[in-house]
Amino acid sequence: MSNIEVLFQQPHVLPTVVIAIILSVLIALYMDKKQNSGAEAPKPKAFAVPDT
């Protein structure tokens, strides 16, 4: 616990933690969007090919 307390006493650690959290959220959103586009893209093609 003392190591963590010393870390949080450092002035540069808090911005680093905030940036890390923001980056992780952005990466999660990007991966989710990538998965959604990958999952949705084949479906319209699969439905469109038999219809035409």
HTML snippet that shows the backbone in 3Dmol.js (N, CA, C, O; Angstrom):
<script src="https://3Dmol.org/build/3Dmol-min.js"></script>
<div id="view" style="width:600px;height:400px;position:relative"></div>
<script>
const pdb = `
ATOM      1  N   MET A   1       0.835  -1.203   0.000  1.00  0.00           N
ATOM      2  CA  MET A   1       0.000   0.000   0.000  1.00  0.00           C
ATOM      3  C   MET A   1       0.865   1.246   0.000  1.00  0.00           C
ATOM      4  O   MET A   1       0.503   2.257  -0.603  1.00  0.00           O
ATOM      5  N   SER A   2       2.023   1.180   0.683  1.00  0.00           N
ATOM      6  CA  SER A   2       2.867   2.377   0.766  1.00  0.00           C
ATOM      7  C   SER A   2       3.390   2.748  -0.616  1.00  0.00           C
ATOM      8  O   SER A   2       3.497   3.930  -0.941  1.00  0.00           O
ATOM      9  N   ASN A   3       3.716   1.750  -1.431  1.00  0.00           N
ATOM     10  CA  ASN A   3       4.191   2.063  -2.779  1.00  0.00           C
ATOM     11  C   ASN A   3       3.119   2.792  -3.585  1.00  0.00           C
ATOM     12  O   ASN A   3       3.417   3.744  -4.307  1.00  0.00           O
ATOM     13  N   ILE A   4       1.878   2.345  -3.459  1.00  0.00           N
ATOM     14  CA  ILE A   4       0.788   2.996  -4.191  1.00  0.00           C
ATOM     15  C   ILE A   4       0.615   4.422  -3.687  1.00  0.00           C
ATOM     16  O   ILE A   4       0.404   5.340  -4.479  1.00  0.00           O
ATOM     17  N   GLU A   5       0.704   4.612  -2.360  1.00  0.00           N
ATOM     18  CA  GLU A   5       0.551   5.959  -1.811  1.00  0.00           C
ATOM     19  C   GLU A   5       1.666   6.862  -2.326  1.00  0.00           C
ATOM     20  O   GLU A   5       1.419   8.020  -2.663  1.00  0.00           O
ATOM     21  N   VAL A   6       2.886   6.345  -2.388  1.00  0.00           N
ATOM     22  CA  VAL A   6       3.998   7.149  -2.906  1.00  0.00           C
ATOM     23  C   VAL A   6       3.758   7.477  -4.374  1.00  0.00           C
ATOM     24  O   VAL A   6       4.040   8.589  -4.819  1.00  0.00           O
ATOM     25  N   LEU A   7       3.231   6.498  -5.136  1.00  0.00           N
ATOM     26  CA  LEU A   7       2.965   6.750  -6.549  1.00  0.00           C
ATOM     27  C   LEU A   7       1.959   7.880  -6.715  1.00  0.00           C
ATOM     28  O   LEU A   7       2.146   8.769  -7.546  1.00  0.00           O
ATOM     29  N   PHE A   8       0.887   7.843  -5.919  1.00  0.00           N
ATOM     30  CA  PHE A   8      -0.154   8.853  -6.077  1.00  0.00           C
ATOM     31  C   PHE A   8       0.285  10.206  -5.531  1.00  0.00           C
ATOM     32  O   PHE A   8      -0.355  11.220  -5.809  1.00  0.00           O
ATOM     33  N   GLN A   9       1.372  10.235  -4.754  1.00  0.00           N
ATOM     34  CA  GLN A   9       1.897  11.527  -4.319  1.00  0.00           C
ATOM     35  C   GLN A   9       2.684  12.198  -5.449  1.00  0.00           C
ATOM     36  O   GLN A   9       2.869  13.415  -5.439  1.00  0.00           O
ATOM     37  N   GLN A  10       3.144  11.409  -6.417  1.00  0.00           N
ATOM     38  CA  GLN A  10       3.863  11.984  -7.554  1.00  0.00           C
ATOM     39  C   GLN A  10       2.880  12.796  -8.391  1.00  0.00           C
ATOM     40  O   GLN A  10       1.770  12.328  -8.646  1.00  0.00           O
ATOM     41  N   PRO A  11       3.251  13.989  -8.824  1.00  0.00           N
ATOM     42  CA  PRO A  11       2.300  14.836  -9.558  1.00  0.00           C
ATOM     43  C   PRO A  11       1.991  14.320 -10.956  1.00  0.00           C
ATOM     44  O   PRO A  11       0.927  14.628 -11.494  1.00  0.00           O
ATOM     45  N   HIS A  12       2.890  13.541 -11.564  1.00  0.00           N
ATOM     46  CA  HIS A  12       2.691  13.139 -12.957  1.00  0.00           C
ATOM     47  C   HIS A  12       1.925  11.828 -13.065  1.00  0.00           C
ATOM     48  O   HIS A  12       1.595  11.412 -14.175  1.00  0.00           O
ATOM     49  N   VAL A  13       1.632  11.167 -11.956  1.00  0.00           N
ATOM     50  CA  VAL A  13       1.005   9.844 -12.044  1.00  0.00           C
ATOM     51  C   VAL A  13      -0.484   9.968 -12.368  1.00  0.00           C
ATOM     52  O   VAL A  13      -1.014   9.184 -13.155  1.00  0.00           O
ATOM     53  N   LEU A  14      -1.158  10.944 -11.766  1.00  0.00           N
ATOM     54  CA  LEU A  14      -2.598  11.060 -11.982  1.00  0.00           C
ATOM     55  C   LEU A  14      -2.928  11.321 -13.454  1.00  0.00           C
ATOM     56  O   LEU A  14      -3.785  10.624 -13.998  1.00  0.00           O
ATOM     57  N   PRO A  15      -2.295  12.283 -14.123  1.00  0.00           N
ATOM     58  CA  PRO A  15      -2.574  12.457 -15.565  1.00  0.00           C
ATOM     59  C   PRO A  15      -2.278  11.194 -16.369  1.00  0.00           C
ATOM     60  O   PRO A  15      -2.995  10.881 -17.319  1.00  0.00           O
ATOM     61  N   THR A  16      -1.236  10.475 -15.995  1.00  0.00           N
ATOM     62  CA  THR A  16      -0.907   9.237 -16.702  1.00  0.00           C
ATOM     63  C   THR A  16      -2.027   8.221 -16.534  1.00  0.00           C
ATOM     64  O   THR A  16      -2.401   7.537 -17.487  1.00  0.00           O
ATOM     65  N   VAL A  17      -2.564   8.124 -15.316  1.00  0.00           N
ATOM     66  CA  VAL A  17      -3.667   7.183 -15.074  1.00  0.00           C
ATOM     67  C   VAL A  17      -4.892   7.601 -15.871  1.00  0.00           C
ATOM     68  O   VAL A  17      -5.569   6.758 -16.460  1.00  0.00           O
ATOM     69  N   VAL A  18      -5.179   8.896 -15.893  1.00  0.00           N
ATOM     70  CA  VAL A  18      -6.348   9.385 -16.640  1.00  0.00           C
ATOM     71  C   VAL A  18      -6.173   9.104 -18.127  1.00  0.00           C
ATOM     72  O   VAL A  18      -7.108   8.660 -18.792  1.00  0.00           O
ATOM     73  N   ILE A  19      -4.981   9.362 -18.646  1.00  0.00           N
ATOM     74  CA  ILE A  19      -4.717   9.113 -20.074  1.00  0.00           C
ATOM     75  C   ILE A  19      -4.843   7.619 -20.372  1.00  0.00           C
ATOM     76  O   ILE A  19      -5.386   7.234 -21.407  1.00  0.00           O
ATOM     77  N   ALA A  20      -4.345   6.783 -19.470  1.00  0.00           N
ATOM     78  CA  ALA A  20      -4.438   5.337 -19.678  1.00  0.00           C
ATOM     79  C   ALA A  20      -5.896   4.893 -19.703  1.00  0.00           C
ATOM     80  O   ALA A  20      -6.281   4.055 -20.519  1.00  0.00           O
ATOM     81  N   ILE A  21      -6.710   5.460 -18.801  1.00  0.00           N
ATOM     82  CA  ILE A  21      -8.131   5.095 -18.771  1.00  0.00           C
ATOM     83  C   ILE A  21      -8.804   5.549 -20.067  1.00  0.00           C
ATOM     84  O   ILE A  21      -9.566   4.790 -20.666  1.00  0.00           O
ATOM     85  N   ILE A  22      -8.528   6.773 -20.500  1.00  0.00           N
ATOM     86  CA  ILE A  22      -9.140   7.288 -21.729  1.00  0.00           C
ATOM     87  C   ILE A  22      -8.710   6.440 -22.925  1.00  0.00           C
ATOM     88  O   ILE A  22      -9.526   6.114 -23.787  1.00  0.00           O
ATOM     89  N   LEU A  23      -7.427   6.086 -22.974  1.00  0.00           N
ATOM     90  CA  LEU A  23      -6.949   5.259 -24.083  1.00  0.00           C
ATOM     91  C   LEU A  23      -7.640   3.902 -24.076  1.00  0.00           C
ATOM     92  O   LEU A  23      -8.044   3.406 -25.127  1.00  0.00           O
ATOM     93  N   SER A  24      -7.778   3.298 -22.900  1.00  0.00           N
ATOM     94  CA  SER A  24      -8.417   1.986 -22.824  1.00  0.00           C
ATOM     95  C   SER A  24      -9.872   2.070 -23.276  1.00  0.00           C
ATOM     96  O   SER A  24     -10.372   1.164 -23.944  1.00  0.00           O
ATOM     97  N   VAL A  25     -10.559   3.175 -22.905  1.00  0.00           N
ATOM     98  CA  VAL A  25     -11.952   3.340 -23.326  1.00  0.00           C
ATOM     99  C   VAL A  25     -12.023   3.514 -24.840  1.00  0.00           C
ATOM    100  O   VAL A  25     -12.867   2.911 -25.503  1.00  0.00           O
ATOM    101  N   LEU A  26     -11.130   4.344 -25.383  1.00  0.00           N
ATOM    102  CA  LEU A  26     -11.140   4.570 -26.829  1.00  0.00           C
ATOM    103  C   LEU A  26     -10.840   3.276 -27.576  1.00  0.00           C
ATOM    104  O   LEU A  26     -11.474   2.975 -28.588  1.00  0.00           O
ATOM    105  N   ILE A  27      -9.871   2.512 -27.073  1.00  0.00           N
ATOM    106  CA  ILE A  27      -9.535   1.243 -27.730  1.00  0.00           C
ATOM    107  C   ILE A  27     -10.722   0.287 -27.660  1.00  0.00           C
ATOM    108  O   ILE A  27     -11.023  -0.412 -28.628  1.00  0.00           O
ATOM    109  N   ALA A  28     -11.393   0.259 -26.509  1.00  0.00           N
ATOM    110  CA  ALA A  28     -12.549  -0.626 -26.362  1.00  0.00           C
ATOM    111  C   ALA A  28     -13.649  -0.221 -27.343  1.00  0.00           C
ATOM    112  O   ALA A  28     -14.262  -1.075 -27.983  1.00  0.00           O
ATOM    113  N   LEU A  29     -13.897   1.094 -27.459  1.00  0.00           N
ATOM    114  CA  LEU A  29     -14.917   1.566 -28.396  1.00  0.00           C
ATOM    115  C   LEU A  29     -14.512   1.243 -29.829  1.00  0.00           C
ATOM    116  O   LEU A  29     -15.345   0.827 -30.635  1.00  0.00           O
ATOM    117  N   TYR A  30     -13.218   1.436 -30.151  1.00  0.00           N
ATOM    118  CA  TYR A  30     -12.744   1.153 -31.510  1.00  0.00           C
ATOM    119  C   TYR A  30     -12.899  -0.330 -31.842  1.00  0.00           C
ATOM    120  O   TYR A  30     -13.356  -0.688 -32.928  1.00  0.00           O
ATOM    121  N   MET A  31     -12.516  -1.186 -30.897  1.00  0.00           N
ATOM    122  CA  MET A  31     -12.637  -2.620 -31.129  1.00  0.00           C
ATOM    123  C   MET A  31     -14.106  -3.008 -31.265  1.00  0.00           C
ATOM    124  O   MET A  31     -14.454  -3.843 -32.100  1.00  0.00           O
ATOM    125  N   ASP A  32     -14.973  -2.403 -30.442  1.00  0.00           N
ATOM    126  CA  ASP A  32     -16.401  -2.719 -30.521  1.00  0.00           C
ATOM    127  C   ASP A  32     -16.953  -2.290 -31.871  1.00  0.00           C
ATOM    128  O   ASP A  32     -17.730  -3.019 -32.489  1.00  0.00           O
ATOM    129  N   LYS A  33     -16.552  -1.102 -32.332  1.00  0.00           N
ATOM    130  CA  LYS A  33     -17.022  -0.617 -33.635  1.00  0.00           C
ATOM    131  C   LYS A  33     -16.485  -1.513 -34.752  1.00  0.00           C
ATOM    132  O   LYS A  33     -17.190  -1.802 -35.719  1.00  0.00           O
ATOM    133  N   LYS A  34     -15.226  -1.951 -34.609  1.00  0.00           N
ATOM    134  CA  LYS A  34     -14.625  -2.817 -35.621  1.00  0.00           C
ATOM    135  C   LYS A  34     -15.374  -4.150 -35.666  1.00  0.00           C
ATOM    136  O   LYS A  34     -15.648  -4.671 -36.748  1.00  0.00           O
ATOM    137  N   GLN A  35     -15.707  -4.705 -34.496  1.00  0.00           N
ATOM    138  CA  GLN A  35     -16.433  -5.973 -34.454  1.00  0.00           C
ATOM    139  C   GLN A  35     -17.830  -5.809 -35.049  1.00  0.00           C
ATOM    140  O   GLN A  35     -18.306  -6.678 -35.780  1.00  0.00           O
ATOM    141  N   ASN A  36     -18.487  -4.684 -34.729  1.00  0.00           N
ATOM    142  CA  ASN A  36     -19.841  -4.462 -35.243  1.00  0.00           C
ATOM    143  C   ASN A  36     -19.810  -4.351 -36.767  1.00  0.00           C
ATOM    144  O   ASN A  36     -20.640  -4.953 -37.448  1.00  0.00           O
ATOM    145  N   SER A  37     -18.853  -3.581 -37.309  1.00  0.00           N
ATOM    146  CA  SER A  37     -18.779  -3.422 -38.758  1.00  0.00           C
ATOM    147  C   SER A  37     -18.440  -4.765 -39.406  1.00  0.00           C
ATOM    148  O   SER A  37     -18.966  -5.097 -40.468  1.00  0.00           O
ATOM    149  N   GLY A  38     -17.560  -5.534 -38.761  1.00  0.00           N
ATOM    150  CA  GLY A  38     -17.208  -6.836 -39.308  1.00  0.00           C
ATOM    151  C   GLY A  38     -18.388  -7.796 -39.268  1.00  0.00           C
ATOM    152  O   GLY A  38     -18.543  -8.629 -40.161  1.00  0.00           O
ATOM    153  N   ALA A  39     -19.223  -7.682 -38.234  1.00  0.00           N
ATOM    154  CA  ALA A  39     -20.365  -8.584 -38.105  1.00  0.00           C
ATOM    155  C   ALA A  39     -21.509  -8.144 -39.010  1.00  0.00           C
ATOM    156  O   ALA A  39     -22.245  -8.984 -39.527  1.00  0.00           O
ATOM    157  N   GLU A  40     -21.666  -6.830 -39.210  1.00  0.00           N
ATOM    158  CA  GLU A  40     -22.797  -6.337 -39.986  1.00  0.00           C
ATOM    159  C   GLU A  40     -22.495  -6.352 -41.491  1.00  0.00           C
ATOM    160  O   GLU A  40     -23.412  -6.490 -42.300  1.00  0.00           O
ATOM    161  N   ALA A  41     -21.235  -6.214 -41.867  1.00  0.00           N
ATOM    162  CA  ALA A  41     -20.905  -6.111 -43.295  1.00  0.00           C
ATOM    163  C   ALA A  41     -21.273  -7.387 -44.059  1.00  0.00           C
ATOM    164  O   ALA A  41     -21.876  -7.279 -45.127  1.00  0.00           O
ATOM    165  N   PRO A  42     -20.942  -8.590 -43.571  1.00  0.00           N
ATOM    166  CA  PRO A  42     -21.281  -9.786 -44.351  1.00  0.00           C
ATOM    167  C   PRO A  42     -22.789 -10.010 -44.449  1.00  0.00           C
ATOM    168  O   PRO A  42     -23.261 -10.558 -45.444  1.00  0.00           O
ATOM    169  N   LYS A  43     -23.556  -9.595 -43.431  1.00  0.00           N
ATOM    170  CA  LYS A  43     -24.993  -9.871 -43.431  1.00  0.00           C
ATOM    171  C   LYS A  43     -25.713  -9.192 -44.600  1.00  0.00           C
ATOM    172  O   LYS A  43     -26.473  -9.859 -45.302  1.00  0.00           O
ATOM    173  N   PRO A  44     -25.500  -7.876 -44.839  1.00  0.00           N
ATOM    174  CA  PRO A  44     -26.173  -7.269 -46.001  1.00  0.00           C
ATOM    175  C   PRO A  44     -25.768  -7.948 -47.309  1.00  0.00           C
ATOM    176  O   PRO A  44     -26.615  -8.131 -48.184  1.00  0.00           O
ATOM    177  N   LYS A  45     -24.502  -8.325 -47.465  1.00  0.00           N
ATOM    178  CA  LYS A  45     -24.066  -9.003 -48.682  1.00  0.00           C
ATOM    179  C   LYS A  45     -24.778 -10.353 -48.807  1.00  0.00           C
ATOM    180  O   LYS A  45     -25.240 -10.721 -49.887  1.00  0.00           O
ATOM    181  N   ALA A  46     -24.862 -11.081 -47.700  1.00  0.00           N
ATOM    182  CA  ALA A  46     -25.486 -12.400 -47.739  1.00  0.00           C
ATOM    183  C   ALA A  46     -26.964 -12.278 -48.081  1.00  0.00           C
ATOM    184  O   ALA A  46     -27.510 -13.102 -48.814  1.00  0.00           O
ATOM    185  N   PHE A  47     -27.613 -11.233 -47.539  1.00  0.00           N
ATOM    186  CA  PHE A  47     -29.034 -11.060 -47.824  1.00  0.00           C
ATOM    187  C   PHE A  47     -29.243 -10.474 -49.219  1.00  0.00           C
ATOM    188  O   PHE A  47     -30.235 -10.775 -49.883  1.00  0.00           O
ATOM    189  N   ALA A  48     -28.298  -9.632 -49.662  1.00  0.00           N
ATOM    190  CA  ALA A  48     -28.480  -8.949 -50.937  1.00  0.00           C
ATOM    191  C   ALA A  48     -28.246  -9.912 -52.110  1.00  0.00           C
ATOM    192  O   ALA A  48     -28.922  -9.814 -53.134  1.00  0.00           O
ATOM    193  N   VAL A  49     -27.300 -10.830 -51.965  1.00  0.00           N
ATOM    194  CA  VAL A  49     -26.972 -11.715 -53.094  1.00  0.00           C
ATOM    195  C   VAL A  49     -28.146 -12.620 -53.443  1.00  0.00           C
ATOM    196  O   VAL A  49     -28.487 -12.719 -54.622  1.00  0.00           O
ATOM    197  N   PRO A  50     -28.793 -13.298 -52.467  1.00  0.00           N
ATOM    198  CA  PRO A  50     -29.944 -14.143 -52.839  1.00  0.00           C
ATOM    199  C   PRO A  50     -31.115 -13.307 -53.364  1.00  0.00           C
ATOM    200  O   PRO A  50     -31.838 -13.764 -54.250  1.00  0.00           O
ATOM    201  N   ASP A  51     -31.320 -12.087 -52.835  1.00  0.00           N
ATOM    202  CA  ASP A  51     -32.449 -11.261 -53.283  1.00  0.00           C
ATOM    203  C   ASP A  51     -32.272 -10.866 -54.740  1.00  0.00           C
ATOM    204  O   ASP A  51     -33.237 -10.863 -55.505  1.00  0.00           O
ATOM    205  N   THR A  52     -31.037 -10.532 -55.133  1.00  0.00           N
ATOM    206  CA  THR A  52     -30.811 -10.117 -56.511  1.00  0.00           C
ATOM    207  C   THR A  52     -30.646 -11.377 -57.357  1.00  0.00           C
ATOM    208  O   THR A  52     -30.443 -11.286 -58.568  1.00  0.00           O
TER     209      THR A  52
END
`;
const viewer = $3Dmol.createViewer("view");
viewer.addModel(pdb, "pdb");
viewer.setStyle({}, {cartoon: {color: "spectrum"}});
viewer.zoomTo();
viewer.render();
</script>
